[in-house]
Amino acid sequence: MFYGLMSDIQFDIAIIGSGMAGLSAAIYAGRYEMRTVIIGDEPGGATASAWTIENYPGYKEIDGYDLIMKVKDQAESLGAKVLHDKVISVDKTGETFSLGTESGQTVAAKTLLFAHGAARRKLKLPKEDDFALGKGVHYCTTCDGPLYKGKTIGIVGGGDAAIKGANLAVQYAEKIHIIEITNSLKPEPVNMARLQPFINSGKVEVHLETEIVELLGNDRLTGVRTKEGKEFVLDGLFVEIGAVPEMALATKLDVKLDDYGYIAVNNEMETNIPGIYAAGDSTNFFGHFKQDITAAAMGAVAATSAFNYLQKPKD
């Protein structure tokens, strides 16, 4: 289906975010014959940068990028228009939502779905932003780990993302230091089991109750200094300490947030504003359990709720 210019049509649903939640919503919206547009500046969201996925139904093992591209193709085959852009403004006039994008596009829609996920947490240290510009600090081991073949790297974090990143990085890096501020690692057991042989061999060293307080180096990262007085000489540092929701667009529309800063939704993925929905990592509906399968489910529910909303007569 060809829609022409975005400003030429009013969509039934505009989806902010092109990850698993947004694309799953688009599949269901397409099956409901809703005119659907997906707007996302990071095609595929977090799934696209995932390493091997082994817990998505139907696949014993699949690359994250391959999985999300299959979902994207399915959404497009059902009529969804995917716009690789960034939404920078959103307003509501009457029953119509108006979205403005970074490239200057204007999109109008009858309903709106926030499925844009959350931003990577940072250490909030001096030089971090400068070093993040290709100078040694990274936020996705899956994406940038291969750049450090034969090098020494640090991975900050003790959750599943950090350990999965380390499991990937052992294929490239000569040495890995896992630096965690708490007193234990908390990954899925299967991922910890995979990493354990490399810990036993000394290729991976785990440093618990260790907090980085300074990034070392001038033009690029050369190492880190910790609160405990340790220094690590590193070629690269990967920060894998979770994400924080970005809710400026939602709050502009007076969408209610929960106590953790995520969009508050009910079990129909409805927000407090009629016609506005949220799904995936934009919500905290399943707590810390943020997975592709739950994102897909929430997207499906959100699209169904939007469809039902459009069927109701308006006063």
URZI-V49720 format. One record per residue. N is the residue number from 1. PSI is psi in radians with two decimals (999 if undefined). OMEGA is omega in whole degrees, -180 to 180 (999 if undefined). D_FIRST is the distance of its C-alpha to the first C-alpha in Angstrom with 1 decimal. Layout:
n=N psi=PSI omega=OMEGA d_first=D_FIRST
n=N psi=PSI omega=OMEGA d_first=D_FIRST
This chain:
n=1 psi=2.35 omega=-179 d_first=0.0
n=2 psi=2.22 omega=-176 d_first=3.8
n=3 psi=-0.24 omega=-176 d_first=6.6
n=4 psi=-2.59 omega=-180 d_first=9.5
n=5 psi=2.51 omega=-179 d_first=12.7
n=6 psi=-0.61 omega=-176 d_first=13.2
n=7 psi=-0.12 omega=-177 d_first=16.0
n=8 psi=-0.14 omega=-173 d_first=14.2
n=9 psi=2.62 omega=171 d_first=12.9
n=10 psi=2.06 omega=-180 d_first=14.7
n=11 psi=2.72 omega=174 d_first=13.0
n=12 psi=-0.61 omega=179 d_first=14.6
n=13 psi=2.34 omega=172 d_first=15.4
n=14 psi=2.22 omega=-177 d_first=16.0
n=15 psi=2.07 omega=177 d_first=17.3
n=16 psi=1.93 omega=-178 d_first=19.9
n=17 psi=2.19 omega=-176 d_first=20.4
n=18 psi=0.58 omega=175 d_first=18.4
n=19 psi=-2.83 omega=-175 d_first=21.1
n=20 psi=-0.74 omega=-179 d_first=21.5
n=21 psi=-0.84 omega=-178 d_first=21.7
n=22 psi=-0.75 omega=-179 d_first=18.6
n=23 psi=-0.65 omega=176 d_first=16.4
n=24 psi=-0.72 omega=177 d_first=18.1
n=25 psi=-0.69 omega=-179 d_first=17.4
n=26 psi=-0.61 omega=177 d_first=13.7
n=27 psi=-0.83 omega=180 d_first=13.9
n=28 psi=-0.69 omega=178 d_first=15.9
n=29 psi=-0.68 omega=178 d_first=13.9
n=30 psi=-0.69 omega=179 d_first=10.8
n=31 psi=-0.45 omega=174 d_first=13.4
n=32 psi=0.06 omega=-179 d_first=14.6
n=33 psi=0.64 omega=174 d_first=11.3
n=34 psi=2.44 omega=175 d_first=11.8
n=35 psi=2.03 omega=-165 d_first=9.7
n=36 psi=2.35 omega=173 d_first=10.5
n=37 psi=2.38 omega=177 d_first=11.5
n=38 psi=2.22 omega=-180 d_first=14.0
n=39 psi=2.09 omega=-180 d_first=16.7
n=40 psi=2.33 omega=-179 d_first=19.3
n=41 psi=-0.20 omega=176 d_first=21.8
n=42 psi=1.59 omega=-176 d_first=22.8
n=43 psi=2.16 omega=179 d_first=20.0
n=44 psi=-0.18 omega=180 d_first=20.9
n=45 psi=-2.65 omega=-177 d_first=23.7
n=46 psi=-0.52 omega=-178 d_first=27.1
n=47 psi=-0.62 omega=-178 d_first=25.9
n=48 psi=-0.46 omega=-179 d_first=24.8
n=49 psi=0.11 omega=178 d_first=28.4
n=50 psi=2.72 omega=177 d_first=30.0
n=51 psi=-2.54 omega=-180 d_first=32.3
n=52 psi=2.26 omega=177 d_first=32.5
n=53 psi=2.23 omega=-176 d_first=31.3
n=54 psi=0.11 omega=-176 d_first=33.3
n=55 psi=0.40 omega=175 d_first=32.8
n=56 psi=2.19 omega=-175 d_first=29.1
n=57 psi=2.39 omega=178 d_first=29.1
n=58 psi=-0.23 omega=-179 d_first=28.2
n=59 psi=2.12 omega=174 d_first=29.3
n=60 psi=-0.60 omega=-179 d_first=32.9
n=61 psi=2.29 omega=178 d_first=32.1
n=62 psi=2.49 omega=176 d_first=29.0
n=63 psi=2.45 omega=-178 d_first=28.5
n=64 psi=-0.72 omega=180 d_first=26.8
n=65 psi=-0.74 omega=179 d_first=24.4
n=66 psi=-0.70 omega=180 d_first=23.4
n=67 psi=-0.86 omega=-175 d_first=22.9
n=68 psi=-0.53 omega=177 d_first=20.7
n=69 psi=-0.57 omega=175 d_first=18.5
n=70 psi=-0.72 omega=179 d_first=18.1
n=71 psi=-0.72 omega=179 d_first=17.1
n=72 psi=-0.79 omega=179 d_first=14.6
n=73 psi=-0.68 omega=180 d_first=13.0
n=74 psi=-0.73 omega=179 d_first=13.0
n=75 psi=-0.75 omega=-180 d_first=11.5
n=76 psi=-0.59 omega=179 d_first=8.5
n=77 psi=-0.36 omega=179 d_first=8.4
n=78 psi=0.19 omega=172 d_first=8.3
n=79 psi=-0.07 omega=-178 d_first=5.3
n=80 psi=2.44 omega=174 d_first=7.9
n=81 psi=2.15 omega=-180 d_first=8.2
n=82 psi=2.12 omega=-179 d_first=11.5
n=83 psi=2.01 omega=179 d_first=13.9
n=84 psi=1.62 omega=-173 d_first=17.2
n=85 psi=3.08 omega=179 d_first=19.6
n=86 psi=2.22 omega=176 d_first=22.4
n=87 psi=2.18 omega=-179 d_first=22.7
n=88 psi=-0.18 omega=178 d_first=26.1
n=89 psi=2.62 omega=177 d_first=26.4
n=90 psi=2.36 omega=179 d_first=25.4
n=91 psi=2.88 omega=176 d_first=26.7
n=92 psi=2.21 omega=175 d_first=26.6
n=93 psi=1.96 omega=-176 d_first=27.3
n=94 psi=-2.12 omega=180 d_first=27.8
n=95 psi=0.22 omega=-175 d_first=25.0
n=96 psi=2.32 omega=174 d_first=22.5
n=97 psi=2.36 omega=179 d_first=22.2
n=98 psi=2.15 omega=-178 d_first=21.9
n=99 psi=2.35 omega=174 d_first=21.3
n=100 psi=2.43 omega=-177 d_first=22.5
n=101 psi=2.90 omega=-179 d_first=21.8
n=102 psi=-0.57 omega=-179 d_first=24.2
n=103 psi=-0.03 omega=178 d_first=22.4
n=104 psi=0.09 omega=178 d_first=22.6
n=105 psi=2.63 omega=173 d_first=19.1
n=106 psi=2.27 omega=-177 d_first=19.2
n=107 psi=2.30 omega=177 d_first=17.0
n=108 psi=2.45 omega=-179 d_first=17.7
n=109 psi=2.71 omega=180 d_first=17.2
n=110 psi=-0.50 omega=177 d_first=19.1
n=111 psi=2.86 omega=-174 d_first=19.9
n=112 psi=2.35 omega=177 d_first=20.6
n=113 psi=2.12 omega=173 d_first=21.1
n=114 psi=1.99 omega=179 d_first=23.4
n=115 psi=0.67 omega=-172 d_first=22.9
n=116 psi=0.10 omega=173 d_first=24.2
n=117 psi=-2.56 omega=-177 d_first=27.2
n=118 psi=2.77 omega=-178 d_first=30.5
n=119 psi=2.61 omega=179 d_first=32.3
n=120 psi=2.38 omega=175 d_first=34.8
n=121 psi=2.54 omega=178 d_first=38.4
n=122 psi=2.89 omega=178 d_first=40.8
n=123 psi=-0.34 omega=-180 d_first=44.5
n=124 psi=0.83 omega=179 d_first=45.1
n=125 psi=2.69 omega=174 d_first=47.7
n=126 psi=2.50 omega=179 d_first=48.8
n=127 psi=-0.18 omega=-175 d_first=47.2
n=128 psi=-0.83 omega=-178 d_first=44.3
n=129 psi=-0.66 omega=178 d_first=41.6
n=130 psi=-0.81 omega=-179 d_first=43.2
n=131 psi=-0.37 omega=179 d_first=43.4
n=132 psi=-0.18 omega=180 d_first=39.8
n=133 psi=1.00 omega=178 d_first=38.8
n=134 psi=0.42 omega=-176 d_first=39.3
n=135 psi=0.51 omega=169 d_first=42.9
n=136 psi=-0.26 omega=178 d_first=43.5
n=137 psi=2.28 omega=-176 d_first=41.9
n=138 psi=2.84 omega=-179 d_first=38.6
n=139 psi=0.21 omega=179 d_first=36.7
n=140 psi=1.77 omega=-179 d_first=34.9
n=141 psi=-0.64 omega=179 d_first=37.1
n=142 psi=-0.72 omega=-177 d_first=34.3
n=143 psi=-0.82 omega=-167 d_first=32.8
n=144 psi=-0.05 omega=179 d_first=36.0
n=145 psi=-0.71 omega=-179 d_first=38.6
n=146 psi=-0.26 omega=179 d_first=38.5
n=147 psi=-0.23 omega=-172 d_first=39.8
n=148 psi=0.71 omega=177 d_first=43.1
n=149 psi=2.19 omega=179 d_first=44.3
n=150 psi=0.19 omega=-177 d_first=48.0
n=151 psi=3.03 omega=176 d_first=48.2
n=152 psi=2.22 omega=-179 d_first=49.4
n=153 psi=2.82 omega=173 d_first=46.9
n=154 psi=2.52 omega=174 d_first=47.0
n=155 psi=2.12 omega=-179 d_first=44.6
n=156 psi=2.17 omega=178 d_first=45.0
n=157 psi=2.74 omega=-180 d_first=44.4
n=158 psi=0.16 omega=179 d_first=45.5
n=159 psi=-2.93 omega=-175 d_first=42.4
n=160 psi=-0.65 omega=-180 d_first=40.0
n=161 psi=-0.72 omega=-180 d_first=37.9
n=162 psi=-0.77 omega=-177 d_first=41.1
n=163 psi=-0.67 omega=175 d_first=42.3
n=164 psi=-0.67 omega=177 d_first=39.1
n=165 psi=-0.71 omega=179 d_first=39.0
n=166 psi=-0.67 omega=178 d_first=42.6
n=167 psi=-0.57 omega=175 d_first=41.8
n=168 psi=-0.79 omega=-174 d_first=39.4
n=169 psi=-0.42 omega=180 d_first=41.7
n=170 psi=-0.33 omega=177 d_first=44.6
n=171 psi=-0.34 omega=-174 d_first=43.0
n=172 psi=-0.91 omega=-172 d_first=43.3
n=173 psi=2.63 omega=175 d_first=45.9
n=174 psi=-0.64 omega=-177 d_first=49.6
n=175 psi=2.47 omega=-180 d_first=50.5
n=176 psi=2.27 omega=173 d_first=48.6
n=177 psi=2.07 omega=175 d_first=50.1
n=178 psi=2.12 omega=-174 d_first=48.4
n=179 psi=2.00 omega=-174 d_first=49.6
n=180 psi=2.31 omega=-174 d_first=49.3
n=181 psi=-0.45 omega=-179 d_first=50.9
n=182 psi=-3.04 omega=-175 d_first=51.6
n=183 psi=0.22 omega=179 d_first=54.0
n=184 psi=2.79 omega=173 d_first=51.6
n=185 psi=2.53 omega=-175 d_first=48.4
n=186 psi=0.94 omega=177 d_first=45.9
n=187 psi=3.09 omega=169 d_first=43.2
n=188 psi=2.44 omega=-177 d_first=42.0
n=189 psi=-0.68 omega=-178 d_first=45.0
n=190 psi=-0.63 omega=179 d_first=43.2
n=191 psi=-0.60 omega=176 d_first=42.3
n=192 psi=-0.68 omega=180 d_first=45.8
n=193 psi=-0.64 omega=179 d_first=47.2
n=194 psi=-0.60 omega=-177 d_first=45.3
n=195 psi=-0.43 omega=-172 d_first=46.7
n=196 psi=-0.74 omega=179 d_first=50.2
n=197 psi=-0.57 omega=-180 d_first=51.5
n=198 psi=-0.50 omega=173 d_first=50.6
n=199 psi=-0.74 omega=180 d_first=52.4
n=200 psi=-0.61 omega=-178 d_first=55.3
n=201 psi=-0.24 omega=-179 d_first=55.5
n=202 psi=-0.08 omega=178 d_first=55.4
n=203 psi=-0.56 omega=177 d_first=52.3
n=204 psi=2.21 omega=176 d_first=50.8
n=205 psi=2.36 omega=-180 d_first=53.0
n=206 psi=2.24 omega=-179 d_first=52.3
n=207 psi=1.76 omega=-179 d_first=53.8
n=208 psi=2.82 omega=-178 d_first=53.8
n=209 psi=0.80 omega=-177 d_first=54.9
n=210 psi=2.18 omega=-176 d_first=54.1
n=211 psi=2.18 omega=177 d_first=52.5
n=212 psi=2.25 omega=-180 d_first=51.5
n=213 psi=-0.18 omega=-179 d_first=52.9
n=214 psi=2.38 omega=173 d_first=52.6
n=215 psi=2.21 omega=-175 d_first=50.5
n=216 psi=2.61 omega=179 d_first=52.7
n=217 psi=2.80 omega=179 d_first=52.3
n=218 psi=-1.35 omega=-180 d_first=52.0
n=219 psi=-0.46 omega=177 d_first=49.3
n=220 psi=2.92 omega=-178 d_first=47.6
n=221 psi=2.35 omega=174 d_first=48.2
n=222 psi=-0.21 omega=-180 d_first=51.4
n=223 psi=-3.02 omega=179 d_first=51.9
n=224 psi=2.73 omega=174 d_first=52.3
n=225 psi=2.45 omega=-177 d_first=55.3
n=226 psi=2.85 omega=178 d_first=55.5
n=227 psi=-0.47 omega=-178 d_first=57.3
n=228 psi=0.03 omega=177 d_first=59.6
n=229 psi=0.13 omega=178 d_first=60.8
n=230 psi=2.65 omega=172 d_first=58.9
n=231 psi=2.38 omega=178 d_first=57.3
n=232 psi=2.20 omega=174 d_first=54.7
n=233 psi=2.07 omega=-174 d_first=54.1
n=234 psi=2.56 omega=172 d_first=50.4
n=235 psi=-0.48 omega=180 d_first=48.1
n=236 psi=2.68 omega=180 d_first=45.1
n=237 psi=2.25 omega=-180 d_first=44.4
n=238 psi=2.08 omega=-177 d_first=41.4
n=239 psi=1.92 omega=-177 d_first=41.1
n=240 psi=1.19 omega=-175 d_first=39.6
n=241 psi=0.51 omega=175 d_first=40.8
n=242 psi=-2.86 omega=-174 d_first=37.7
n=243 psi=2.83 omega=177 d_first=35.4
n=244 psi=2.47 omega=-179 d_first=35.6
n=245 psi=2.48 omega=175 d_first=33.0
n=246 psi=1.93 omega=-169 d_first=31.8
n=247 psi=0.34 omega=-178 d_first=31.7
n=248 psi=-0.73 omega=-179 d_first=32.1
n=249 psi=-0.73 omega=-179 d_first=28.8
n=250 psi=-0.79 omega=-178 d_first=29.4
n=251 psi=-0.45 omega=176 d_first=32.9
n=252 psi=-0.48 omega=178 d_first=32.1
n=253 psi=0.22 omega=179 d_first=30.5
n=254 psi=0.48 omega=175 d_first=33.6
n=255 psi=2.33 omega=-178 d_first=32.0
n=256 psi=2.43 omega=176 d_first=34.9
n=257 psi=2.75 omega=177 d_first=35.7
n=258 psi=-3.04 omega=-176 d_first=37.8
n=259 psi=-0.27 omega=-178 d_first=41.1
n=260 psi=0.04 omega=178 d_first=39.5
n=261 psi=0.12 omega=177 d_first=37.2
n=262 psi=2.86 omega=179 d_first=34.0
n=263 psi=2.23 omega=180 d_first=31.8
n=264 psi=2.24 omega=179 d_first=33.6
n=265 psi=2.76 omega=172 d_first=31.6
n=266 psi=-2.96 omega=-176 d_first=32.7
n=267 psi=0.02 omega=173 d_first=31.7
n=268 psi=0.14 omega=-178 d_first=28.5
n=269 psi=0.38 omega=178 d_first=27.5
n=270 psi=2.46 omega=173 d_first=28.2
n=271 psi=-3.03 omega=178 d_first=30.0
n=272 psi=-0.16 omega=-180 d_first=32.6
n=273 psi=2.10 omega=179 d_first=30.2
n=274 psi=2.33 omega=179 d_first=28.2
n=275 psi=-0.08 omega=179 d_first=24.4
n=276 psi=2.32 omega=-176 d_first=24.9
n=277 psi=2.88 omega=177 d_first=24.7
n=278 psi=2.61 omega=-179 d_first=25.6
n=279 psi=2.80 omega=177 d_first=25.2
n=280 psi=-2.60 omega=-175 d_first=26.4
n=281 psi=-0.01 omega=172 d_first=29.0
n=282 psi=-0.27 omega=179 d_first=28.6
n=283 psi=2.96 omega=175 d_first=30.8
n=284 psi=0.55 omega=-172 d_first=34.0
n=285 psi=-0.68 omega=179 d_first=33.4
n=286 psi=0.37 omega=180 d_first=34.7
n=287 psi=-2.38 omega=-178 d_first=37.2
n=288 psi=-0.14 omega=-179 d_first=37.6
n=289 psi=1.50 omega=-178 d_first=35.7
n=290 psi=1.78 omega=-173 d_first=32.4
n=291 psi=2.85 omega=178 d_first=30.6
n=292 psi=-0.69 omega=-176 d_first=27.1
n=293 psi=-0.65 omega=178 d_first=27.7
n=294 psi=-0.63 omega=177 d_first=28.6
n=295 psi=-0.75 omega=179 d_first=25.8
n=296 psi=-0.75 omega=-180 d_first=23.3
n=297 psi=-0.78 omega=-180 d_first=25.2
n=298 psi=-0.67 omega=177 d_first=25.3
n=299 psi=-0.73 omega=179 d_first=21.6
n=300 psi=-0.76 omega=180 d_first=21.1
n=301 psi=-0.75 omega=-179 d_first=23.8
n=302 psi=-0.77 omega=179 d_first=22.5
n=303 psi=-0.69 omega=178 d_first=19.1
n=304 psi=-0.72 omega=178 d_first=21.0
n=305 psi=-0.71 omega=178 d_first=23.4
n=306 psi=-0.72 omega=178 d_first=20.8
n=307 psi=-0.82 omega=180 d_first=19.3
n=308 psi=-0.65 omega=178 d_first=22.9
n=309 psi=-0.73 omega=-178 d_first=23.7
n=310 psi=-0.36 omega=179 d_first=21.1
n=311 psi=-0.30 omega=-177 d_first=22.6
n=312 psi=2.41 omega=177 d_first=26.0
n=313 psi=2.39 omega=179 d_first=27.4
n=314 psi=2.49 omega=179 d_first=28.1
n=315 psi=999 omega=999 d_first=31.6
